Amino acid sequence: MSNFWERSGAQNVGSWNRKARHTPPPSSTQHAMQETQTKMAEVENVLLSLIEKEIPTGRQALRDGHENLAKVAAYCEQKYIETNNRYKSGADRGKALEETRAVLEETKQFATHSLASVAYQINSLALNMLGLLDQQGLKLQDMESRINHISEVKLFLKIFFLKQTFYKLERLVLFNRLTLLE
């Protein structure tokens, strides 16, 4: 039995469909998939590190800084009161002023150092939070990319199967025409 296309004399009819029939759906290369998986594993590791370690550590440092500030304030207040009580009678006014100024300078130094430490800790925590948001943004971009890829494959498959259907219909119509001519 001879080939249907040879009998009909229509070898080129639907040739685009025959080519499409043998075209496999698009797929990502393994290298690209491995690269994406490696990048996502890195993002996951950074996210876990930020969530489980760095951000809680920063928060604890802020709590400790708060406690230390309260201790420094209590210490400075106590020292100021002691200085004032020591020279309450006013016997040596000059020495009282000098010691009060020394206590005030020490208080300023403690406050400056403590506030700088708290500002650094807040900055560090804010940077960690920004890093967390950046990593989550990367994760969302990867998910979006995967969704777009899936929708492209889905569209390709729809087109592929539509071409297959047209190819089969074309063969059926051509076969019916040939059988009617005989």
Phi and psi in degrees as a GROMACS rama.xvg file:
@    title "Ramachandran Plot"
@    xaxis  label "Phi"
@    yaxis  label "Psi"
@TYPE xy
-84.3967  161.628  SER-2
-63.062  143.387  ASN-3
-57.4312  -41.7224  PHE-4
-70.4418  -33.6878  TRP-5
-69.6339  -39.9922  GLU-6
-65.4406  -36.503  ARG-7
-82.1294  -17.701  SER-8
74.4625  15.2982  GLY-9
-117.843  58.182  ALA-10
-64.0358  -33.1081  GLN-11
-90.0036  -5.85422  ASN-12
-67.1241  126.356  VAL-13
72.0832  22.1359  GLY-14
-65.4105  -31.685  SER-15
-64.9737  -31.93  TRP-16
-72.4867  -37.71  ASN-17
-64.5594  -38.5589  ARG-18
-65.8759  -42.4823  LYS-19
-65.1367  -31.9902  ALA-20
-62.2359  -32.7292  ARG-21
-96.1573  0.701263  HIS-22
-82.9009  120.406  THR-23
-75.1047  155.636  PRO-24
-63.6967  152.022  PRO-25
-67.4647  144.211  PRO-26
-139.882  153.32  SER-27
-74.8778  148.685  SER-28
-73.0046  156.211  THR-29
-66.093  -33.2832  GLN-30
-62.8795  -45.5222  HIS-31
-63.9678  -38.313  ALA-32
-66.3967  -42.0772  MET-33
-65.4366  -39.7693  GLN-34
-63.6529  -43.1393  GLU-35
-64.0641  -42.8545  THR-36
-65.0687  -38.6248  GLN-37
-64.6381  -44.7683  THR-38
-63.3946  -41.1818  LYS-39
-68.8057  -33.7441  MET-40
-65.2827  -39.1222  ALA-41
-64.5064  -43.6261  GLU-42
-61.5696  -43.4023  VAL-43
-61.3609  -42.8619  GLU-44
-63.3745  -42.7098  ASN-45
-64.9045  -43.9042  VAL-46
-59.5809  -47.07  LEU-47
-62.751  -41.1351  LEU-48
-62.2319  -43.8218  SER-49
-65.5058  -46.3369  LEU-50
-71.0167  -42.3706  ILE-51
-89.5192  -24.4183  GLU-52
-122.602  -61.9463  LYS-53
-69.2199  -44.4362  GLU-54
-68.7974  -46.7615  ILE-55
-60.8815  -36.3893  PRO-56
-63.9281  -42.5344  THR-57
-63.2874  -41.5789  GLY-58
-63.6362  -41.9439  ARG-59
-64.8768  -38.0912  GLN-60
-62.927  -37.752  ALA-61
-65.642  -41.419  LEU-62
-62.0625  -44.0314  ARG-63
-62.6679  -40.7413  ASP-64
-61.5  -39.5427  GLY-65
-62.1517  -45.3627  HIS-66
-63.3781  -42.3725  GLU-67
-63.8104  -39.5698  ASN-68
-62.2675  -40.86  LEU-69
-64.1758  -40.491  ALA-70
-65.6368  -42.0681  LYS-71
-63.5569  -42.8302  VAL-72
-62.4821  -43.6979  ALA-73
-64.2507  -41.9362  ALA-74
-61.788  -47.7355  TYR-75
-65.0503  -40.2293  CYS-76
-63.1  -44.4966  GLU-77
-62.8383  -42.7987  GLN-78
-65.3986  -39.652  LYS-79
-64.7242  -42.9248  TYR-80
-63.8269  -43.6891  ILE-81
-60.5257  -41.737  GLU-82
-64.185  -44.3081  THR-83
-65.2209  -40.0889  ASN-84
-66.9213  -35.6026  ASN-85
-64.5196  -36.8499  ARG-86
-112.015  32.9701  TYR-87
-67.4643  -35.5813  LYS-88
-68.4168  -19.7809  SER-89
81.8406  17.0502  GLY-90
-64.5266  -46.0496  ALA-91
-121.256  81.5556  ASP-92
-62.8477  -38.5414  ARG-93
-64.732  -45.4353  GLY-94
-66.3254  -36.3243  LYS-95
-63.1178  -43.925  ALA-96
-64.6355  -41.0367  LEU-97
-63.6488  -45.5568  GLU-98
-67.7157  -36.9743  GLU-99
-63.8214  -41.4885  THR-100
-64.943  -39.7138  ARG-101
-62.282  -43.1471  ALA-102
-64.0827  -41.3604  VAL-103
-62.9404  -43.2767  LEU-104
-64.6235  -41.8544  GLU-105
-62.561  -41.0799  GLU-106
-62.3302  -42.9621  THR-107
-60.7872  -43.7015  LYS-108
-63.2506  -46.4294  GLN-109
-60.0582  -46.4631  PHE-110
-63.1153  -44.461  ALA-111
-61.926  -47.0188  THR-112
-63.4404  -44.6884  HIS-113
-65.5288  -43.4305  SER-114
-66.8929  -37.0514  LEU-115
-63.8171  -39.8934  ALA-116
-63.9596  -44.1706  SER-117
-64.8545  -41.6439  VAL-118
-61.4836  -40.9487  ALA-119
-63.1243  -43.8164  TYR-120
-64.9255  -39.8069  GLN-121
-65.0443  -42.419  ILE-122
-61.3046  -45.1349  ASN-123
-61.8642  -44.5776  SER-124
-64.8256  -40.9094  LEU-125
-63.4536  -40.9402  ALA-126
-63.9134  -39.7637  LEU-127
-63.755  -40.6487  ASN-128
-64.6512  -41.8873  MET-129
-62.9707  -40.1937  LEU-130
-61.3607  -40.4744  GLY-131
-61.7378  -45.6115  LEU-132
-64.4024  -39.2464  LEU-133
-62.5575  -43.4194  ASP-134
-65.5741  -38.9411  GLN-135
-67.3475  -34.699  GLN-136
-63.3445  -41.762  GLY-137
-62.4461  -40.3498  LEU-138
-64.0629  -41.4111  LYS-139
-65.3363  -39.3296  LEU-140
-62.289  -40.6545  GLN-141
-65.1338  -41.5008  ASP-142
-63.0261  -41.7131  MET-143
-61.7642  -42.024  GLU-144
-62.2326  -42.7321  SER-145
-64.1099  -42.0346  ARG-146
-63.3364  -42.8272  ILE-147
-62.159  -40.9774  ASN-148
-62.5191  -44.6746  HIS-149
-62.1729  -41.4773  ILE-150
-68.0253  -33.6209  SER-151
-67.1166  -42.2679  GLU-152
-64.1805  -41.5802  VAL-153
-61.3483  -43.7502  LYS-154
-63.6366  -43.9596  LEU-155
-59.9811  -43.4767  PHE-156
-64.3272  -38.0868  LEU-157
-61.2161  -46.4352  LYS-158
-63.4207  -43.3387  ILE-159
-58.0909  -49.8627  PHE-160
-71.4696  -29.7284  PHE-161
-65.4743  -42.2888  LEU-162
-63.0752  -40.1365  LYS-163
-61.4447  -42.4201  GLN-164
-63.8204  -45.6116  THR-165
-62.1989  -39.0084  PHE-166
-60.8964  -45.9796  TYR-167
-66.1671  -40.3554  LYS-168
-64.4546  -40.6298  LEU-169
-62.5732  -43.0299  GLU-170
-63.2133  -41.065  ARG-171
-64.8083  -44.7808  LEU-172
-64.1985  -43.5719  VAL-173
-64.711  -40.739  LEU-174
-63.474  -42.1475  PHE-175
-64.5263  -38.6187  ASN-176
-64.0972  -42.3891  ARG-177
-66.117  -40.2814  LEU-178
-69.7251  -29.3335  THR-179
-73.6476  -30.1703  LEU-180
-75.6842  -24.7365  LEU-181
